[in-house]
Amino acid sequence: MNLRHIEVFHAVYLHKSVSGAARALNVSQPSVTKVLRHAESLLGFDLFVRTKGKLVPTDAADSLFAEASLVQDRVRALRETSRNIRRGGGTLRISALPSLALGVLPAAVARFLKRHPGTALDLQTVHHDDLAAKLYERECDIAIAFEPPAGIAVADHWLGEGELVVLYREADLPAAPRRLDLGDIAAFPFISLAHSGPLGQLFSGEAERRGIELAEIVSTRTFYIAATLVRAGVGVAVVDSFTAAASLSDELSWRPLKPSIQFDVRAMHLEDRPLSQAGAAFLDDLRATIDAL
């Protein structure tokens, strides 16, 4: 199947009719029918069967659709990049961990766009385990995380520091000291982030080193989900300071741990794809945003 076959197949699958696909592609119905039949001839099996006036996908079509959608997404991305180049500049694509995307990233973007109003940005969240794929597959130019991914040649830039903090409801700890020891929260239902990536491992290692067992009631891999669980009254959680700051409300508070557990915030890009001027300028603004917290 070539790209035209995939485009027509994708449209027919979505619209369940030749007429709908033709309208979506802005071509004639006979053209859609011809391309679809040619694709089926090349494949050696039917992609659709007609039932009650509609085209119903076969099992084979269902199996092919996910891959066809990926191809369509890449083609759309290529077209968008081409449009940006014609406008005189490319899009700066940035991936960030969800905890950094809650507050730090939006503030840095606002700061950056005031100084560079003509720059196009494409922002997306990414989990630590997907960082390498995002960079290696060229889905982002810069990734913002707490630790570079393993197994890939990246250049990384230090942006600042954060620390792990206890996020809790005011009603649960109304007289909390300025810093909380792990022992202070041992009796509370605990929302675990042990499998969330480097920070989860950092915290778990500290708890194990000190021999403290927490009353784990639920686990999650995402810090902002942990924050919503705290708000719902499920328990307390140890999250990064950026998630805590973005989650504050009248009913929620946070305290740093005693002793402090700190971590770095880093930006990374492929070694063979140096930072653009826009990328370097954005990192300056992100660094300043983190420093101002």
Backbone bond lengths (Angstrom), bond angles and torsions (degrees), N, CA, C in turn:
res aa  C-N    CA-C-N  psi(-1)  N-CA   C-N-CA  omega(-1)  CA-C   N-CA-C  phi
1 M - - - 1.470 - - 1.531 109.57 -
2 N 1.336 115.60 133.16 1.450 118.77 174.39 1.533 109.61 -95.26
3 L 1.323 116.60 -177.90 1.462 119.77 -175.16 1.525 112.09 -62.66
4 R 1.333 117.50 -35.42 1.465 119.78 179.21 1.521 110.61 -65.51
5 H 1.342 117.04 -42.48 1.466 120.56 176.96 1.539 109.90 -58.72
6 I 1.327 115.48 -45.97 1.467 119.67 -177.49 1.519 110.84 -64.15
7 E 1.332 117.24 -41.80 1.467 121.45 -179.87 1.528 111.21 -61.23
8 V 1.327 116.52 -44.48 1.467 120.60 -179.62 1.527 110.83 -69.00
9 F 1.325 116.49 -45.45 1.468 120.27 177.66 1.525 110.51 -57.17
10 H 1.318 117.14 -45.98 1.469 122.19 -178.94 1.532 110.42 -60.63
11 A 1.319 117.42 -43.75 1.463 121.66 -178.70 1.529 111.68 -67.29
12 V 1.325 116.76 -42.48 1.470 120.10 179.66 1.529 109.82 -65.90
13 Y 1.319 116.81 -40.58 1.473 121.17 179.45 1.525 110.32 -60.67
14 L 1.322 116.67 -43.15 1.457 120.69 -178.13 1.525 112.43 -70.53
15 H 1.325 116.63 -40.94 1.475 120.80 -172.32 1.526 113.60 -96.31
16 K 1.331 116.45 -9.83 1.468 122.17 175.07 1.526 113.91 61.12
17 S 1.337 116.29 18.79 1.462 119.49 177.30 1.521 109.22 -160.54
18 V 1.336 115.08 154.36 1.462 119.94 176.92 1.519 109.83 -68.47
19 S 1.336 116.99 -40.02 1.468 120.07 -178.51 1.530 111.19 -63.25
20 G 1.328 116.39 -43.42 1.464 119.46 178.65 1.518 112.16 -63.67
21 A 1.333 116.31 -41.64 1.460 120.48 178.41 1.525 110.57 -64.54
22 A 1.335 116.73 -40.35 1.464 120.48 -179.94 1.526 111.27 -62.91
23 R 1.345 116.75 -41.61 1.470 119.67 177.91 1.522 110.74 -64.61
24 A 1.333 116.88 -42.19 1.460 120.46 -178.67 1.529 111.77 -64.40
25 L 1.337 116.25 -36.39 1.465 121.07 -178.13 1.524 113.28 -91.94
26 N 1.333 114.93 -6.77 1.469 120.95 -179.53 1.528 111.66 59.79
27 V 1.336 114.83 45.98 1.465 121.36 176.18 1.525 108.15 -133.42
28 S 1.327 116.50 175.14 1.463 120.17 -179.35 1.533 110.95 -79.45
29 Q 1.344 115.91 156.58 1.463 120.23 177.12 1.518 112.26 -62.63
30 P 1.350 118.84 -43.22 1.476 118.07 178.11 1.527 112.64 -58.73
31 S 1.328 116.86 -34.02 1.469 120.18 178.99 1.531 110.80 -65.05
32 V 1.348 116.91 -42.19 1.455 120.86 178.13 1.522 110.45 -63.46
33 T 1.332 115.60 -46.15 1.463 120.35 -179.56 1.527 111.38 -59.81
34 K 1.319 116.57 -42.71 1.460 121.17 -179.10 1.529 111.59 -63.22
35 V 1.338 116.33 -46.18 1.465 119.96 -178.83 1.525 110.52 -66.50
36 L 1.332 116.86 -40.16 1.465 120.82 -179.60 1.529 110.97 -63.79
37 R 1.338 117.26 -43.95 1.460 120.91 178.91 1.522 110.94 -64.22
38 H 1.338 116.01 -38.81 1.461 119.35 178.90 1.534 110.62 -64.76
39 A 1.330 116.94 -39.72 1.466 120.61 177.80 1.520 110.69 -62.69
40 E 1.334 117.13 -43.89 1.462 120.87 179.40 1.523 110.87 -64.64
41 S 1.328 116.15 -35.79 1.461 119.84 178.28 1.526 111.25 -65.33
42 L 1.342 116.02 -41.38 1.459 120.08 178.94 1.523 111.78 -67.31
43 L 1.329 116.01 -38.40 1.459 120.33 -177.83 1.524 112.42 -75.28
44 G 1.321 115.73 -32.81 1.454 119.56 -178.62 1.519 113.92 88.16
45 F 1.328 117.99 14.78 1.470 121.61 176.63 1.523 109.61 -155.66
46 D 1.341 114.91 159.17 1.462 120.96 -179.02 1.527 110.91 -75.46
47 L 1.320 114.78 145.50 1.462 120.52 176.14 1.529 111.80 -101.48
48 F 1.345 116.06 -25.93 1.458 120.55 -178.72 1.523 110.05 -142.32
49 V 1.323 115.07 153.24 1.458 121.29 170.53 1.525 107.13 -125.24
50 R 1.335 116.36 143.95 1.462 120.41 -177.88 1.521 109.56 -87.03
51 T 1.330 116.46 123.88 1.460 123.06 178.89 1.523 109.73 -136.51
52 K 1.330 116.16 119.11 1.472 121.68 178.60 1.524 112.22 52.08
53 G 1.331 115.11 43.90 1.454 120.06 175.71 1.525 114.93 80.72
54 K 1.319 118.06 0.23 1.456 120.88 179.43 1.525 110.51 -117.72
55 L 1.311 115.46 154.11 1.460 120.51 175.04 1.527 108.26 -92.14
56 V 1.316 116.01 116.31 1.465 122.06 -177.47 1.525 108.38 -101.66
57 P 1.343 118.00 125.55 1.468 120.23 -178.92 1.527 111.75 -63.12
58 T 1.307 116.20 140.95 1.458 121.29 172.71 1.531 109.06 -78.82
59 D 1.326 115.60 171.49 1.473 119.19 176.09 1.529 111.01 -58.99
60 A 1.332 115.55 -36.40 1.464 119.74 179.13 1.523 110.74 -64.03
61 A 1.330 117.15 -40.32 1.468 121.15 178.49 1.518 110.90 -64.86
62 D 1.333 116.37 -40.86 1.467 119.86 177.50 1.528 110.78 -59.75
63 S 1.322 116.09 -39.59 1.462 120.30 -179.18 1.533 111.64 -68.57
64 L 1.332 116.43 -34.29 1.460 120.80 -177.41 1.523 113.53 -82.23
65 F 1.335 117.27 -21.70 1.461 120.08 -169.73 1.527 113.15 -62.22
66 A 1.330 117.95 -42.30 1.471 120.10 -178.34 1.522 110.88 -59.68
67 E 1.334 116.33 -43.94 1.462 119.48 179.64 1.529 110.79 -68.16
68 A 1.331 116.60 -38.59 1.460 119.80 178.03 1.524 110.77 -63.22
69 S 1.334 117.13 -37.40 1.466 121.07 178.45 1.521 111.31 -63.64
70 L 1.342 116.25 -39.82 1.464 119.73 177.77 1.530 110.84 -62.05
71 V 1.337 116.09 -42.41 1.459 120.01 178.48 1.525 110.30 -62.41
72 Q 1.333 116.88 -43.48 1.463 121.06 179.70 1.521 111.06 -62.48
73 D 1.331 116.73 -39.70 1.469 120.23 178.27 1.522 110.79 -62.45
74 R 1.322 116.12 -42.16 1.467 119.36 179.83 1.533 111.30 -66.69
75 V 1.324 116.53 -38.20 1.465 120.18 178.55 1.528 110.25 -64.93
76 R 1.350 115.92 -42.40 1.468 118.84 177.68 1.528 111.09 -62.79
77 A 1.341 116.49 -40.05 1.459 120.18 178.37 1.528 110.93 -63.44
78 L 1.328 116.61 -39.06 1.461 121.10 177.69 1.521 110.87 -63.04
79 R 1.315 116.36 -42.36 1.470 120.32 178.90 1.524 111.10 -64.99
80 E 1.342 116.40 -40.44 1.461 120.18 179.33 1.524 110.61 -64.90
81 T 1.325 117.06 -41.61 1.459 120.46 177.22 1.516 110.90 -61.85
82 S 1.328 116.28 -42.06 1.468 120.60 178.83 1.521 111.02 -61.77
83 R 1.341 116.81 -41.51 1.467 120.17 178.34 1.527 110.85 -63.28
84 N 1.345 116.29 -41.28 1.461 119.53 179.30 1.525 112.14 -64.06
85 I 1.335 116.15 -38.70 1.461 120.16 178.29 1.525 110.13 -64.93
86 R 1.352 116.95 -40.72 1.462 120.21 178.35 1.522 111.48 -63.64
87 R 1.338 116.19 -31.22 1.472 119.89 179.59 1.523 111.44 -75.97
88 G 1.341 116.67 -6.87 1.452 119.12 175.74 1.515 114.75 107.50
89 G 1.285 118.68 7.68 1.458 120.07 179.23 1.503 110.28 -174.10
90 G 1.313 116.19 157.00 1.457 120.69 -179.68 1.512 111.44 -92.52
91 T 1.320 115.28 175.69 1.456 122.36 177.53 1.521 109.45 -93.29
92 L 1.318 116.47 134.99 1.458 121.52 174.33 1.516 107.49 -87.33
93 R 1.333 116.60 114.69 1.464 122.17 -174.66 1.519 109.53 -102.22
94 I 1.319 114.88 121.97 1.459 120.85 -173.96 1.526 109.86 -125.65
95 S 1.321 116.15 128.72 1.459 122.02 173.14 1.522 108.31 -111.32
96 A 1.334 116.55 137.91 1.462 120.44 -179.75 1.513 109.53 -138.97
97 L 1.320 116.04 150.96 1.458 120.19 173.48 1.527 109.33 -59.86
98 P 1.332 117.63 145.52 1.470 120.09 -178.37 1.525 113.43 -53.33
99 S 1.317 118.07 -37.09 1.470 120.26 -178.52 1.522 111.51 -65.12
100 L 1.328 118.07 -30.58 1.460 121.41 177.73 1.523 111.61 -83.97
101 A 1.324 116.27 -23.08 1.462 120.50 -178.59 1.529 112.94 -79.13
102 L 1.329 117.39 -11.26 1.466 120.05 -177.32 1.517 112.41 -73.05
103 G 1.310 118.12 -40.77 1.453 120.15 -174.73 1.512 114.00 -137.76
104 V 1.332 116.84 -46.59 1.464 121.03 -176.15 1.527 111.45 -63.53
105 L 1.329 116.95 -49.06 1.463 120.13 -176.73 1.530 112.09 -62.84
106 P 1.345 120.20 -49.19 1.472 119.02 178.18 1.532 113.26 -57.76
107 A 1.334 116.69 -40.00 1.469 119.54 179.47 1.526 110.92 -64.74
108 A 1.333 116.31 -40.09 1.466 120.18 179.11 1.524 110.93 -67.93
109 V 1.323 117.23 -38.05 1.467 121.11 178.44 1.531 110.06 -63.22
110 A 1.329 116.81 -45.24 1.469 119.86 179.04 1.528 110.91 -60.32
111 R 1.312 115.60 -42.08 1.469 121.07 179.14 1.523 110.54 -64.00
112 F 1.337 116.61 -44.06 1.456 121.95 -177.85 1.528 111.89 -65.40
113 L 1.335 116.80 -44.56 1.463 120.12 -175.58 1.526 112.79 -69.64
114 K 1.315 117.20 -22.52 1.460 119.10 173.95 1.525 110.60 -66.17
115 R 1.325 116.30 -33.08 1.467 121.03 -179.33 1.528 112.31 -92.31
116 H 1.333 116.53 -23.99 1.470 120.81 -177.90 1.526 109.18 -133.94
117 P 1.328 118.12 67.55 1.469 121.14 -172.36 1.518 115.24 -64.74
118 G 1.328 118.35 -18.91 1.457 119.21 -177.79 1.511 114.82 -92.13
119 T 1.317 118.46 1.87 1.462 121.58 -175.74 1.526 110.84 -85.25
120 A 1.326 116.33 133.13 1.469 121.32 176.08 1.522 109.27 -90.08
121 L 1.321 116.14 133.59 1.465 122.02 179.71 1.520 110.14 -119.44
122 D 1.317 116.01 142.22 1.463 122.33 172.88 1.517 106.47 -123.41
123 L 1.341 116.79 113.36 1.460 122.13 -174.56 1.518 110.67 -110.06
124 Q 1.305 115.88 141.12 1.461 120.25 177.22 1.526 109.41 -152.79
125 T 1.323 115.21 153.90 1.460 119.72 175.94 1.528 109.37 -93.46
126 V 1.320 114.93 154.91 1.463 120.37 -178.96 1.522 108.03 -150.71
127 H 1.317 116.56 142.21 1.460 120.70 174.96 1.534 108.82 -87.86
128 H 1.314 115.45 156.91 1.463 120.22 -174.34 1.531 112.55 -54.08
129 D 1.324 117.30 -41.40 1.464 120.32 -176.56 1.527 112.41 -65.85
130 D 1.341 117.74 -16.45 1.466 121.26 -177.75 1.523 112.84 -102.62
131 L 1.325 117.28 1.42 1.466 120.19 -176.54 1.529 112.30 -59.86
132 A 1.321 115.88 -48.05 1.469 119.63 -176.65 1.523 111.18 -59.61
133 A 1.334 116.54 -43.66 1.466 119.93 -179.38 1.524 111.22 -64.82
134 K 1.325 117.05 -41.16 1.469 120.62 -179.95 1.525 110.84 -60.24
135 L 1.328 116.48 -41.97 1.458 120.31 -179.29 1.527 111.51 -75.68
136 Y 1.311 116.19 -47.65 1.468 120.64 -175.08 1.529 111.62 -65.02
137 E 1.327 116.35 -36.58 1.460 120.39 -179.97 1.523 112.80 -86.86
138 R 1.339 116.37 9.09 1.466 122.53 175.91 1.529 112.79 61.58
139 E 1.335 116.78 30.51 1.460 119.80 177.23 1.525 111.80 -83.02
140 C 1.316 117.05 -15.37 1.461 120.05 173.78 1.523 108.74 -145.43
141 D 1.326 115.82 156.19 1.456 121.73 177.63 1.532 110.64 -89.70
142 I 1.335 115.33 -36.87 1.463 121.65 -177.36 1.521 108.69 -133.70
143 A 1.315 117.01 136.39 1.459 121.79 173.53 1.522 108.36 -116.10
144 I 1.332 116.07 136.71 1.462 121.88 -179.98 1.519 107.61 -112.50
145 A 1.318 116.55 119.72 1.465 120.24 -174.67 1.523 109.50 -154.12
146 F 1.324 115.39 -172.93 1.460 121.02 -178.43 1.525 112.50 -98.35
147 E 1.332 115.92 -15.25 1.464 119.38 -176.19 1.523 108.52 -158.67
148 P 1.337 118.99 135.46 1.466 120.26 178.78 1.527 111.11 -62.08
149 P 1.330 117.77 146.83 1.462 119.77 177.27 1.518 111.27 -72.03
150 A 1.311 115.94 151.71 1.462 120.49 178.96 1.524 110.37 -83.72
151 G 1.321 115.37 154.99 1.456 120.32 171.55 1.502 115.62 80.89
152 I 1.331 118.64 16.06 1.453 120.31 179.98 1.525 107.94 -147.84
153 A 1.341 116.75 140.24 1.463 121.44 -176.61 1.527 109.63 -80.60
154 V 1.326 116.27 105.28 1.461 120.54 -179.94 1.521 110.45 -125.49
155 A 1.319 114.97 151.74 1.462 121.82 167.70 1.518 106.40 -98.51
156 D 1.323 116.92 133.68 1.464 117.89 -178.59 1.521 110.32 -126.13
157 H 1.339 115.22 152.77 1.454 123.32 -174.56 1.527 108.76 -128.43
158 W 1.308 116.65 127.59 1.457 121.55 178.07 1.517 109.39 -71.72
159 L 1.330 116.69 131.43 1.463 121.70 -177.97 1.523 112.99 -112.83
160 G 1.313 117.08 -24.83 1.453 119.57 -177.06 1.510 110.72 159.80
161 E 1.324 115.05 -166.61 1.464 120.98 -178.29 1.518 110.74 -130.86
162 G 1.324 114.07 155.69 1.450 122.03 170.25 1.513 107.76 -135.51
163 E 1.309 116.42 179.29 1.462 119.17 175.32 1.517 109.84 -144.83
164 L 1.311 115.07 159.12 1.453 120.81 177.71 1.524 109.11 -80.51
165 V 1.344 115.07 138.62 1.460 120.76 -177.07 1.524 109.66 -135.93
166 V 1.312 115.57 159.88 1.470 121.43 175.31 1.516 107.93 -91.39
167 L 1.318 116.83 123.10 1.463 122.45 176.12 1.525 107.90 -102.92
168 Y 1.323 117.08 128.79 1.462 120.46 -173.75 1.525 110.15 -151.27
169 R 1.317 115.52 165.60 1.462 120.54 173.87 1.532 109.56 -84.62
170 E 1.314 116.34 138.49 1.466 120.81 -179.98 1.518 111.28 -54.51
171 A 1.332 116.48 -36.90 1.466 119.90 -177.76 1.520 112.14 -65.20
172 D 1.344 116.66 -25.08 1.466 119.90 -178.14 1.528 112.56 -83.99
173 L 1.327 117.54 -30.60 1.470 121.71 -179.25 1.535 108.92 -136.31
174 P 1.318 117.34 68.44 1.475 120.11 -173.19 1.531 114.07 -66.55
175 A 1.311 117.64 -23.53 1.472 120.30 -177.70 1.522 110.41 -121.04
176 A 1.313 116.78 42.46 1.464 120.74 -177.06 1.519 111.23 -65.65
177 P 1.332 118.49 137.74 1.469 121.28 175.62 1.527 111.01 -68.04
178 R 1.318 116.62 174.88 1.471 120.25 -176.27 1.522 111.39 -65.59
179 R 1.299 117.68 -29.99 1.470 122.47 174.89 1.525 108.49 -131.83
180 L 1.320 115.58 147.44 1.457 120.57 -178.20 1.523 110.26 -114.22
181 D 1.303 115.32 132.88 1.459 121.61 171.98 1.531 108.41 -82.94
182 L 1.322 116.19 152.80 1.471 118.65 178.32 1.526 111.38 -57.87
183 G 1.300 116.32 -32.67 1.459 119.41 178.28 1.518 112.64 -63.91
184 D 1.349 117.24 -25.55 1.468 120.98 -179.32 1.522 112.30 -68.41
185 I 1.343 116.80 -22.37 1.474 119.32 -176.90 1.527 111.75 -112.78
186 A 1.327 117.71 6.85 1.469 120.98 -175.96 1.522 112.34 -61.94
187 A 1.331 117.35 -28.96 1.465 119.85 -176.77 1.518 113.01 -86.93
188 F 1.343 118.29 -7.67 1.458 121.20 -176.79 1.535 110.44 -90.73
189 P 1.338 117.61 147.38 1.470 119.36 171.13 1.525 109.09 -55.50
190 F 1.330 115.87 131.89 1.462 119.70 -170.69 1.519 111.50 -116.56
191 I 1.343 115.36 132.52 1.468 122.88 177.07 1.524 107.05 -95.76
192 S 1.317 116.66 111.27 1.463 121.31 -172.34 1.524 112.20 -88.44
193 L 1.337 114.43 142.05 1.466 122.01 173.58 1.528 109.87 -123.54
194 A 1.323 116.06 30.86 1.462 121.60 -174.45 1.520 112.66 -58.89
195 H 1.340 117.31 -29.58 1.468 120.37 -176.00 1.528 111.95 -105.82
196 S 1.331 117.21 24.18 1.463 121.20 -175.73 1.520 113.16 -86.58
197 G 1.331 117.69 -6.54 1.458 119.51 -177.86 1.519 110.75 125.74
198 P 1.333 117.33 -155.00 1.469 120.48 -174.86 1.529 114.44 -57.18
199 L 1.329 118.19 -39.50 1.467 119.05 -178.41 1.524 111.46 -70.61
200 G 1.322 116.53 -36.85 1.468 119.53 175.52 1.512 111.26 -62.14
201 Q 1.333 115.42 -40.87 1.468 119.85 178.18 1.520 111.33 -67.87
202 L 1.340 115.74 -37.65 1.467 120.36 178.75 1.528 110.74 -61.21
203 F 1.337 116.16 -46.41 1.462 119.89 -179.18 1.529 111.49 -68.79
204 S 1.319 116.98 -44.04 1.467 120.46 -179.39 1.525 110.83 -60.40
205 G 1.332 116.07 -39.44 1.449 119.70 178.57 1.522 112.30 -63.50
206 E 1.333 116.82 -38.98 1.462 120.55 178.62 1.526 111.12 -67.59
207 A 1.347 116.64 -44.02 1.467 119.58 178.69 1.524 111.10 -62.18
208 E 1.336 116.06 -40.47 1.473 119.64 179.56 1.523 110.97 -67.90
209 R 1.335 116.62 -40.24 1.466 120.54 179.73 1.522 111.34 -60.43
210 R 1.326 115.30 -36.36 1.463 119.45 -177.97 1.526 112.60 -89.96
211 G 1.323 116.67 -3.82 1.453 120.06 177.97 1.522 113.67 69.24
212 I 1.326 116.92 31.13 1.473 121.43 -178.68 1.519 109.26 -101.04
213 E 1.324 116.45 124.97 1.453 121.77 176.49 1.526 108.48 -103.23
214 L 1.321 115.26 124.55 1.457 120.98 179.81 1.525 109.86 -98.82
215 A 1.321 116.48 154.15 1.470 122.19 -175.18 1.523 110.06 -84.72
216 E 1.343 115.12 70.63 1.466 120.28 -176.45 1.529 111.10 -62.52
217 I 1.330 115.45 127.47 1.458 120.89 -178.41 1.524 111.52 -115.42
218 V 1.332 116.54 -26.93 1.460 121.69 178.79 1.524 107.61 -156.48
219 S 1.315 116.23 151.60 1.471 119.89 177.69 1.524 109.49 -125.68
220 T 1.317 116.25 151.90 1.452 122.69 176.48 1.520 108.31 -148.02
221 R 1.312 116.88 160.30 1.465 121.13 179.81 1.529 111.92 -101.06
222 T 1.315 117.39 -1.89 1.455 120.61 -173.00 1.524 110.39 -124.23
223 F 1.321 116.56 128.93 1.462 121.43 -174.00 1.528 112.57 -65.47
224 Y 1.338 117.40 -39.78 1.468 116.87 -177.51 1.533 111.26 -70.84
225 I 1.344 117.83 -26.06 1.463 119.27 173.13 1.522 109.59 -68.18
226 A 1.332 116.86 -40.15 1.461 120.06 175.64 1.519 110.61 -58.63
227 A 1.344 117.19 -40.36 1.461 120.98 179.92 1.524 111.67 -64.33
228 T 1.333 117.21 -39.78 1.462 119.63 178.76 1.531 110.95 -68.83
229 L 1.322 116.57 -32.04 1.465 119.87 176.49 1.529 110.92 -68.22
230 V 1.326 116.69 -38.45 1.466 119.58 175.51 1.524 109.90 -62.14
231 R 1.324 116.51 -45.48 1.464 120.80 -179.94 1.528 111.04 -60.39
232 A 1.330 116.99 -33.21 1.465 121.26 -179.35 1.522 112.52 -78.82
233 G 1.333 117.31 -4.46 1.455 120.33 177.77 1.504 115.00 88.13
234 V 1.340 117.21 16.59 1.467 120.53 -178.98 1.528 111.23 -71.34
235 G 1.320 117.25 -37.83 1.460 120.51 -178.68 1.510 110.80 170.76
236 V 1.321 117.23 -160.59 1.464 122.78 175.82 1.520 108.28 -107.22
237 A 1.335 115.65 162.63 1.463 120.21 -179.42 1.518 109.30 -144.82
238 V 1.312 115.58 152.78 1.462 121.55 170.53 1.527 106.80 -103.50
239 V 1.334 115.32 114.75 1.463 121.53 -175.89 1.527 108.86 -126.47
240 D 1.326 116.68 174.36 1.459 119.91 175.27 1.525 109.63 -75.90
241 S 1.316 116.34 156.45 1.456 121.48 -175.65 1.528 112.56 -65.09
242 F 1.330 117.93 -24.98 1.459 120.34 179.71 1.529 111.18 -72.53
243 T 1.339 116.15 -42.70 1.461 119.80 175.06 1.521 110.41 -62.49
244 A 1.333 116.67 -43.11 1.464 120.54 -179.09 1.522 111.08 -61.20
245 A 1.339 116.97 -45.75 1.463 120.36 -179.06 1.517 111.75 -62.89
246 A 1.337 116.67 -37.25 1.465 120.49 -179.41 1.527 112.24 -76.45
247 S 1.335 117.39 -16.49 1.468 121.44 -175.24 1.521 113.10 -100.70
248 L 1.321 117.90 -3.47 1.463 120.27 -174.42 1.523 112.12 -60.81
249 S 1.312 115.69 141.91 1.461 123.36 175.27 1.515 107.59 -151.83
250 D 1.317 116.83 -179.09 1.467 119.96 179.76 1.523 112.02 -60.48
251 E 1.330 116.27 -28.18 1.464 119.24 -175.53 1.524 114.05 -97.34
252 L 1.333 116.99 -12.86 1.461 120.46 -178.20 1.532 111.29 -110.92
253 S 1.325 115.86 145.85 1.464 122.56 173.61 1.519 109.22 -139.88
254 W 1.316 115.66 168.40 1.458 119.09 175.11 1.519 110.14 -144.22
255 R 1.315 114.86 154.37 1.449 122.47 176.67 1.526 109.03 -137.09
256 P 1.338 117.45 139.53 1.468 119.29 174.42 1.525 110.76 -68.18
257 L 1.311 114.82 159.31 1.458 120.24 -179.19 1.525 111.58 -81.41
258 K 1.315 115.03 157.70 1.466 123.16 174.15 1.535 108.50 -126.18
259 P 1.330 117.61 114.67 1.462 128.47 -0.98 1.534 112.17 -73.40
260 S 1.320 115.94 161.83 1.458 121.65 -176.59 1.530 111.56 -65.68
261 I 1.330 116.38 140.32 1.466 122.10 172.86 1.524 106.79 -118.64
262 Q 1.328 116.62 107.60 1.457 121.76 -174.97 1.526 111.15 -107.24
263 F 1.313 115.00 161.93 1.463 121.34 179.81 1.523 108.98 -149.67
264 D 1.327 116.23 161.57 1.463 122.07 179.35 1.524 110.67 -93.23
265 V 1.329 114.60 153.67 1.467 121.68 168.28 1.522 106.35 -112.62
266 R 1.327 116.63 128.83 1.454 120.47 -173.42 1.529 110.85 -132.45
267 A 1.311 115.45 149.21 1.466 122.60 170.92 1.514 107.82 -107.90
268 M 1.312 116.35 143.26 1.463 119.37 -178.14 1.520 111.07 -141.48
269 H 1.302 114.59 151.50 1.461 122.00 176.06 1.516 107.83 -149.03
270 L 1.315 117.09 163.32 1.458 120.50 179.84 1.521 110.27 -63.35
271 E 1.325 116.38 140.65 1.461 120.56 -179.75 1.522 112.20 -60.06
272 D 1.331 116.54 -34.26 1.463 119.13 -178.27 1.526 113.07 -87.49
273 R 1.343 116.71 8.16 1.469 120.76 175.61 1.529 108.61 -130.90
274 P 1.334 117.10 81.63 1.475 120.88 -176.79 1.527 111.63 -58.23
275 L 1.324 114.97 158.11 1.456 120.57 178.58 1.525 111.13 -62.88
276 S 1.324 115.29 138.79 1.456 120.22 170.59 1.526 108.87 -76.57
277 Q 1.318 117.20 170.91 1.457 120.38 176.19 1.519 110.59 -60.88
278 A 1.336 116.30 -40.54 1.467 120.05 178.90 1.516 110.54 -65.17
279 G 1.341 116.52 -39.61 1.459 119.94 179.38 1.510 111.97 -63.97
280 A 1.321 117.12 -43.90 1.466 121.15 178.91 1.526 110.68 -64.32
281 A 1.331 116.76 -39.46 1.468 120.42 179.38 1.528 110.61 -66.59
282 F 1.338 116.21 -38.47 1.466 118.28 178.60 1.518 111.15 -64.83
283 L 1.321 117.65 -40.70 1.463 120.21 179.34 1.526 111.13 -64.66
284 D 1.338 117.57 -33.92 1.461 119.97 175.02 1.531 110.38 -61.26
285 D 1.323 116.66 -42.81 1.464 120.41 -179.87 1.520 111.61 -70.52
286 L 1.320 116.53 -36.39 1.465 119.60 177.80 1.524 110.42 -67.25
287 R 1.314 116.57 -40.41 1.467 121.45 178.21 1.535 110.18 -62.54
288 A 1.317 116.22 -42.26 1.465 120.26 179.00 1.526 111.28 -67.30
289 T 1.323 116.97 -35.98 1.470 120.95 178.87 1.521 110.69 -65.12
290 I 1.333 116.23 -44.70 1.469 120.10 178.66 1.524 110.24 -64.72
291 D 1.309 116.64 -40.53 1.461 120.85 -177.99 1.525 111.80 -65.11
292 A 1.341 116.04 -28.32 1.466 120.14 -177.22 1.524 113.10 -81.82
293 L 1.333 117.73 -10.20 1.466 120.25 -177.82 1.532 111.59 -71.25
